[in-house]
Amino acid sequence: MKTLHIALPMIALLFLSLVAFAQGPGGGPGTGGGPSLDSAEEVHLLFMRAEEKLAHDVYLNLGVKFPDYAVFSNIVNSETKHVETMLNKIVQFGLTDPNINDGPGEFNADNYGEYFTENYNALIDVDAAEIPLLQALKNGALIEELDMHDIIYCPEVIVETVGDITDEYGCGMEYTDAKALIRSYGNLLDGSENHLRAFVRTIETTFPEEYPYLAQYLSQEEVDEILGR
């Protein structure tokens, strides 16, 4: 299980300190003074655009399969805003949106398309599970745990494929000092925490034997702190 090196309850402190740092003078990459990013910031922003689309598309699919459970459709609406937020940042920094015409479950090959397609197919494939609804809810919670890591730190697949990024500190919210990104990533984190709570609440209410929820990607301590336990 992947463990973050900064406890998630420290996100607010991290967020405030990074914003303060980003407000310094200058207009180069990461200073917050101009619309430019370095290559690590760019690859991470484009990745997060696709990862938010992944969450949206999975919840859209699962919402159709389980129409009696509003948690999926409710969070789809939020994920639509997250996708739009990342698109707005792409436009702001003069980049090209890699997913502009892709339908549900479709991802651009030039932006980790194979990675996202494989994950999409795995996350919607719940019919063969012992309890399909439970698996679907756990998959939703897993997406949110993964998303929180990938917002703050460099996603594992980027570290594995980009030669000049050697560890999880090489991109992400902790890496950048561009205040526009920091603010947007901070909002995504807030949303992911709320979504995780919603999925866990639905899991534990619908399936009491699943209490307490067991973390799937973050550490149990981090998840429990998000859940207020």
Protein Blocks (a to p, Z undefined) as FASTA:
>chain_A
ZZdfbdfklmmmmmmmmmmmmmpgcjbehklpaccddfklmmmmmmmmmmmmmmmmmmmm
mmmmmmmlmklmmmmmmmmmmmmmmmmmmmmnopacfklmpcehiacfklomlmmmmmmm
mmmmmmlpmblmlmmmmmmmmmmmmmmmmmmmccfklmmmmmklcbfklgcjklpccfkl
mmmmmmmmmmmmmmmmmmmmmmmmmmmmlpccddfkbcfklmmmmnoZZ
